[in-house]
Structure formats: C-alpha cells, structure tokens
Amino acid sequence: MAHDPLAGVPADAPELALGGQPDSTPDVIDGVAFARLYGEPLFKLPNDLYIPPDALEIFLEAFEGPLDLLLYLIRKQNFNILDIPLAQVTLQYLEYVDQIRSRNLELAAEYLLMAAMLIEIKSRMLLPVKKSDTGEEPEDPRAELVRRLLEYEQMKMAAQQLDKVPQLGRDYVRAQIFIEQSVVTRWPEVNLNELQAVWADILKRAKLTQHHTISREELSVREHMTSILRRLQSTKFVEFSDLFDPSRGVPVLVVNFIALLELAKETLIEITQAEAFAPIYVRLAYSPS
C-alpha cells in the first residue's frame, strides 16, 4: 500500500535523489557532494527544495491478484473463511482499490471486478431467504467465493513448499569431478606399422652384410622356435633386433622371424613396448620351471 512520500524516510537519507531514483553519490565526507541535481553536485540542501508526491512510494505488501488480497485481509484478522463477515472485509478491500485506482487504473480494473462480486454477494445475503421447490435450504451466496479462496490458498501453499526445495543454480551448483576408475598400469600396444618398420630395418642391415656364396640350407621353423625359447629362458627381456643375426643372411632371418611370429601366435612369448617409439622387447609369456 502507498504511504506518505516522506513517511519512514530518515532525515539523513542522502542516497535518494529527486524523483525517488537511487543515486550512487556517497554521503557528505569532508565537503564531498551528497546528492546531484541535473548532474550538478549538491553540497548543501536547498531551502526551497520541493519533493513531488510521487517521488517516493513504499509498498508494504505485494499482492498477486484480487484473491490474494482478499485472502490476506481474512487471514490477517483471523476471520473464519467459512463465515466471512463480508461488510467489514468489503470496506477494507475497497480502501485498497481506491488507493491503486489513483495510480494504476489498468491494474485496478481486476480488483474492481472482485469488489463488485463482494457487493453482489452481500446484497444477496440481505435478501429474504427462499426455500427451493424441493424444500432444501438454498446455498450460501458465499459458498462459491469460499471454494475459490480455499483452492487458491492450497495452490499458494503448495507453491511456497516447492519454492523451498533447493534449486540448481539458485541454491546450489553441481560439482563436477573426474575419478580415475583404473589404477592398473597399461602399456602402449605395439603398433603393426612400428613392427614392420623394425623388421624392414633388420632386412636392410642384412642386405648390407650378405655374402654372394651360393649355398643350399634346409631351415626349420621349429628349431628356430626352440632356439628363441632357450635364449629367453636365461634373461627376462631381449630386444627384438637382438634375436636376429644379420650375418647369417636373409633366409635365416626370414625363418627366424616366422618362428617368432609362431611363438607369439601360440602365446608362448610377449612382444612389449614401454612407450610410443620406444625399443620393442620380447619376453616369455610364462615363468620357466
């Protein structure tokens, strides 16, 4: 409700400029201006200062509509909502409507409709009560209004309860963290292209040291597999290139490479690499007895 423009305003309230608009100018401190008038600083309050009636308005209560105002008047005075004293409530309601009519006619139209309904209900209550043809008592003229007020009050209380529920962004923020699910060390997988590159380098070195002696030799993949297993039993890791002897020629290297692949296929050995572009090592996939 609107009050007197100067009511409740302290005498030392420099933070309000003319027209009721807030001003960020600080208080008087060592001769500093305490207000501004048309952009000009004021160091002393003028004697002929005029404050218009609409310079400051204080709204003590905010209502969301006619039902909200009517329910406020009933609950404030502890009236029984099932037995509303319409004469007293209507007078208080009209006082509020008269105040808002002078400031906002468009807003007052909705409240005037409710005021007309209250007057109509009061008029119907003053008329003599007539029984219906069936002999039943006529319905109380206030019954429909009471029903609307009770429904509105229930919805308002439900809305207040929902508003108390913590809301994301208003009452709390969602924390986001990353938790490492696995702590097991995972070695990089050996890339097939890297394995081919190492093999190509071995062949290149073998061609540089090859002999022109023509000979025929029967090579056994099984024998080379056995030879590789024996060598790996005496050590934990062997570099991939150390399992080949370029001086024995390309045929031996090819058979030795096939034997190495067969052992890997039968999961008797493991080909590992500590990190990308690191040397490739070979070890037994089982512990020798």
VOVEXDREN-377707 format. One line per field, with one value per residue (C-alpha): x, y, z; residue number from 1. Coordinates in nm, 2 decimals. Layout:
BEGIN
X	X;... .
Y	Y;... .
Z	Z;... .
migu	NUM;... .
# end
This chain:
BEGIN
X	0.00;0.13;0.21;0.30;0.61;0.81;0.69;0.95;1.23;1.52;1.62;1.98;1.90;2.12;2.12;1.78;1.79;1.50;1.22;1.27;1.56;1.86;2.19;2.53;2.68;2.84;2.74;2.89;3.25;3.49;3.29;3.21;2.87;2.59;2.34;2.32;2.06;2.05;2.40;2.54;2.67;2.49;2.70;2.41;2.04;1.84;1.59;1.32;1.36;1.03;0.97;0.67;0.41;0.52;0.89;0.89;0.64;0.67;0.48;0.44;0.25;0.26;-0.05;-0.06;-0.43;-0.77;-0.79;-0.45;-0.56;-0.89;-0.72;-0.47;-0.75;-0.92;-0.62;-0.47;-0.78;-0.83;-1.17;-1.33;-1.30;-1.62;-1.81;-1.67;-1.80;-1.85;-1.94;-1.61;-1.39;-1.55;-1.49;-1.12;-1.10;-1.25;-1.00;-0.71;-0.88;-0.93;-0.56;-0.45;-0.71;-0.54;-0.21;-0.28;-0.63;-0.55;-0.43;-0.74;-0.98;-0.92;-0.96;-1.28;-1.43;-1.38;-1.52;-1.83;-1.86;-1.83;-2.10;-2.33;-2.28;-2.35;-2.67;-2.79;-2.73;-2.96;-3.25;-3.51;-3.42;-3.65;-3.66;-3.64;-3.93;-3.78;-3.78;-3.40;-3.21;-3.07;-2.69;-2.50;-2.41;-2.06;-2.01;-1.85;-1.62;-1.51;-1.44;-1.22;-1.04;-0.96;-0.84;-0.62;-0.48;-0.39;-0.22;-0.03;0.09;0.20;0.39;0.57;0.66;0.80;1.00;1.17;1.31;1.67;1.70;2.00;2.17;1.98;2.06;2.34;2.57;2.65;3.01;3.19;3.49;3.69;3.77;4.02;3.85;4.15;4.49;4.64;4.94;4.85;5.14;5.10;5.01;5.27;5.17;5.18;5.34;5.62;5.68;5.70;5.95;6.18;6.17;6.25;6.55;6.67;6.64;6.82;7.12;7.12;7.15;7.45;7.63;7.51;7.75;7.75;7.82;7.55;7.45;7.15;7.04;6.74;6.60;6.34;6.10;6.06;6.44;6.44;6.14;6.33;6.64;6.44;6.27;6.61;6.76;6.46;6.48;6.81;6.70;6.39;6.37;6.55;6.54;6.36;6.66;6.90;6.71;6.84;7.19;7.22;7.55;7.36;7.18;6.82;6.68;6.78;6.64;6.31;6.28;6.37;6.11;5.84;5.94;5.90;5.55;5.45;5.56;5.36;5.06;5.08;5.11;5.44;5.61;5.50;5.61;5.60;5.69;5.73;5.60;5.55;5.86;6.05;6.25;6.05;6.13;6.04;5.99;5.85;5.47;5.52;5.76;6.01;6.02 .
Y	0.00;0.35;0.59;0.95;1.02;1.14;0.88;0.64;0.83;0.93;1.29;1.19;0.98;1.13;0.82;0.92;1.18;1.38;1.18;0.88;0.74;0.59;0.77;0.62;0.95;0.90;1.08;1.41;1.34;1.63;1.85;1.58;1.62;1.42;1.45;1.56;1.79;1.76;1.63;1.91;1.81;1.95;2.03;2.19;2.11;2.39;2.58;2.58;2.21;2.06;1.69;1.58;1.35;1.06;1.09;0.80;0.52;0.24;-0.09;-0.27;-0.57;-0.71;-0.90;-1.13;-1.06;-0.99;-1.34;-1.29;-0.95;-1.09;-1.39;-1.16;-0.95;-1.26;-1.43;-1.11;-1.05;-1.43;-1.44;-1.78;-1.84;-2.04;-1.75;-1.43;-1.10;-0.95;-0.60;-0.54;-0.72;-0.54;-0.20;-0.28;-0.42;-0.10;0.12;-0.06;-0.05;0.33;0.37;0.18;0.34;0.68;0.53;0.24;0.22;-0.08;-0.28;-0.16;-0.30;-0.66;-0.56;-0.37;-0.69;-0.87;-0.57;-0.59;-0.96;-0.89;-0.63;-0.86;-1.14;-0.90;-0.79;-1.15;-1.21;-0.92;-1.06;-1.28;-1.65;-1.85;-2.23;-2.42;-2.62;-2.94;-2.79;-2.78;-2.49;-2.25;-2.24;-1.98;-1.70;-1.70;-2.07;-2.02;-1.75;-1.97;-2.25;-2.03;-1.89;-2.24;-2.36;-2.06;-2.09;-2.46;-2.37;-2.08;-2.30;-2.57;-2.31;-2.20;-2.55;-2.61;-2.28;-2.41;-2.71;-2.64;-2.55;-2.59;-2.25;-2.07;-2.26;-2.49;-2.57;-2.91;-3.01;-3.19;-3.41;-3.67;-4.00;-4.24;-4.57;-4.79;-4.77;-5.06;-4.96;-5.00;-5.03;-4.89;-5.15;-5.23;-5.08;-5.31;-5.03;-5.00;-5.37;-5.36;-5.07;-5.26;-5.57;-5.36;-5.21;-5.56;-5.66;-5.35;-5.43;-5.80;-5.69;-5.48;-5.78;-6.05;-6.29;-6.39;-6.76;-6.97;-7.25;-7.45;-7.49;-7.65;-7.43;-7.55;-7.31;-7.54;-7.53;-7.16;-7.15;-7.37;-7.16;-6.84;-7.00;-7.12;-6.77;-6.61;-6.85;-6.71;-6.35;-6.15;-5.92;-5.94;-5.66;-5.76;-5.69;-5.89;-6.21;-6.18;-6.23;-6.03;-6.21;-6.54;-6.40;-6.31;-6.67;-6.73;-6.40;-6.48;-6.82;-6.67;-6.40;-6.66;-6.86;-6.55;-6.49;-6.86;-6.83;-6.51;-6.68;-6.97;-6.71;-6.85;-6.51;-6.15;-5.86;-5.54;-5.17;-4.93;-4.63;-4.50;-4.51;-4.70;-5.01;-5.33;-5.62;-5.98;-6.20;-6.53;-6.53;-6.79;-6.84;-7.12;-7.40 .
Z	0.00;-0.08;0.22;0.25;0.04;0.33;0.58;0.70;0.52;0.76;0.76;0.68;0.38;0.10;-0.11;-0.26;-0.53;-0.66;-0.83;-0.60;-0.81;-0.63;-0.66;-0.61;-0.48;-0.14;0.18;0.28;0.37;0.41;0.17;-0.08;-0.26;-0.10;-0.40;-0.76;-0.92;-1.31;-1.30;-1.07;-0.73;-0.42;-0.11;0.08;0.10;-0.07;0.14;-0.13;-0.22;-0.35;-0.34;-0.56;-0.41;-0.63;-0.55;-0.31;-0.28;-0.03;-0.09;0.23;0.08;-0.27;-0.39;-0.69;-0.76;-0.61;-0.44;-0.29;-0.14;-0.01;0.15;0.31;0.47;0.60;0.74;0.89;1.11;1.19;1.03;0.97;0.60;0.61;0.76;0.61;0.75;0.41;0.52;0.71;0.45;0.16;0.32;0.37;0.02;-0.13;0.06;-0.11;-0.45;-0.41;-0.35;-0.66;-0.88;-0.85;-0.97;-1.20;-1.34;-1.56;-1.25;-1.05;-1.31;-1.20;-0.83;-0.91;-1.06;-0.73;-0.53;-0.75;-0.67;-0.29;-0.31;-0.51;-0.25;0.03;-0.15;-0.20;0.17;0.26;0.06;0.23;0.21;-0.01;0.00;-0.32;-0.46;-0.32;0.03;0.06;0.21;-0.05;-0.10;0.09;-0.15;-0.01;-0.09;-0.44;-0.31;-0.02;-0.25;-0.48;-0.17;-0.03;-0.37;-0.41;-0.06;-0.12;-0.45;-0.29;0.00;-0.25;-0.45;-0.13;-0.04;-0.39;-0.37;-0.05;-0.25;-0.33;-0.70;-0.92;-0.99;-0.72;-0.40;-0.51;-0.80;-0.94;-0.87;-1.15;-1.07;-1.26;-1.08;-1.24;-1.24;-1.31;-1.14;-1.33;-1.55;-1.91;-2.15;-2.50;-2.76;-3.02;-3.35;-3.65;-3.86;-3.60;-3.60;-3.98;-3.96;-3.72;-3.94;-4.25;-4.07;-3.99;-4.35;-4.47;-4.24;-4.35;-4.71;-4.63;-4.49;-4.72;-4.90;-5.26;-5.18;-5.33;-5.09;-5.01;-4.65;-4.50;-4.23;-3.97;-3.81;-3.51;-3.45;-3.45;-3.22;-2.98;-3.01;-2.93;-2.62;-2.49;-2.52;-2.35;-2.05;-1.95;-1.95;-1.87;-2.17;-2.50;-2.76;-3.07;-3.30;-3.08;-3.17;-3.53;-3.67;-3.99;-4.08;-4.14;-4.44;-4.53;-4.55;-4.19;-4.08;-4.25;-4.09;-3.75;-3.79;-3.88;-3.58;-3.36;-3.50;-3.44;-3.08;-3.04;-3.20;-2.96;-2.67;-2.56;-2.59;-2.54;-2.76;-2.55;-2.57;-2.28;-2.47;-2.82;-3.05;-2.77;-2.84;-2.88;-2.64;-2.63;-2.32;-2.22;-2.16;-1.88;-1.59;-1.67;-1.40 .
migu	1;2;3;4;5;6;7;8;9;10;11;12;13;14;15;16;17;18;19;20;21;22;23;24;25;26;27;28;29;30;31;32;33;34;35;36;37;38;39;40;41;42;43;44;45;46;47;48;49;50;51;52;53;54;55;56;57;58;59;60;61;62;63;64;65;66;67;68;69;70;71;72;73;74;75;76;77;78;79;80;81;82;83;84;85;86;87;88;89;90;91;92;93;94;95;96;97;98;99;100;101;102;103;104;105;106;107;108;109;110;111;112;113;114;115;116;117;118;119;120;121;122;123;124;125;126;127;128;129;130;131;132;133;134;135;136;137;138;139;140;141;142;143;144;145;146;147;148;149;150;151;152;153;154;155;156;157;158;159;160;161;162;163;164;165;166;167;168;169;170;171;172;173;174;175;176;177;178;179;180;181;182;183;184;185;186;187;188;189;190;191;192;193;194;195;196;197;198;199;200;201;202;203;204;205;206;207;208;209;210;211;212;213;214;215;216;217;218;219;220;221;222;223;224;225;226;227;228;229;230;231;232;233;234;235;236;237;238;239;240;241;242;243;244;245;246;247;248;249;250;251;252;253;254;255;256;257;258;259;260;261;262;263;264;265;266;267;268;269;270;271;272;273;274;275;276;277;278;279;280;281;282;283;284;285;286;287;288;289 .
# end
